[in-house]
Amino acid sequence: MNENHNIKIKKATGEIVDFSTKKLRKSLEHSGANDQTIDKILDYIFQNIYDGITSNEIYKMAYEQLKKIRSIFASKYKLKKAIYELGPSGFPFERLVATILKKKGYKTTIGEVIDGKCVQHEIDVLAKIHDAYSMIECKFHSDDKYICNIKVPLYIHSRFHDLKKNWKKDKPLEDVWIVTNTRFSEDAIDYANCNNIKLLSWNYPKGDGLKHRINELHLYPLTTLSLLSKDEKNQLLEHDVVLCSELIKEHYLLNKIGISKNRKYKIIGEIEQLCHKQLKKEHEK
């Protein structure tokens, strides 16, 4: 394998870094592709990269090669970018977060408006489990350049305390979460840890971030699907379909947006491969 050790790449943030074969291989492993397939894709990329190439161009090359080999590999590989495609409103992201919590035993409501002591607050996701409620605030960004800095937990923490002072539901408001599809700054993490604010981002907490939870629960957003166009995905999102598993149940919508019978069978087949464990559990209930 002809590795390129001295290549510099440009990240989305504008930062110039060394190209890392190890990082690229690890990201390809998440697609489910075997070592032989990964080696083949790496060889292709090594032959086509150049000094100053963007990380997005490398991603596109890897994605297209995976798609040619097997669509499910491409779908899993693009998970992070698929989350960005859920915008711009942020509501589909809230739906995704609520579903993740439901799978962990929470009862959830989205967009509930509740009076605090001083002002009203719209809560992105209100989650209840056992004897307490949790206030979940979702910070969605359609670009990975954005970071949740310390202003975010400071603001949400003050809202949480205003709500607690006037809380009238049957069980106490116990804690507050902040969930983002990007990342938190170091001072935001320090402030949150100091004030018992739970944080959830793409890779935080380590080994239990959004990426891990989505893969563990097979809760893939429909934007991961490689067999749908961007316009088709947007049409389905407008019908309040966010997850691949939801599309299986409401597959008639594929007819409604003009998908042919042949393509429909292929799309459903891709979803069944992506979500087979989740679909099996739901069928067994």
Summary of the structure (lengths in Angstrom):
residues: 285
radius of gyration: 20.7
end to end distance: 48.1
largest distance: 64.8
contacts: 855
relative contact order: 0.10
helix: 49%
strand: 18%
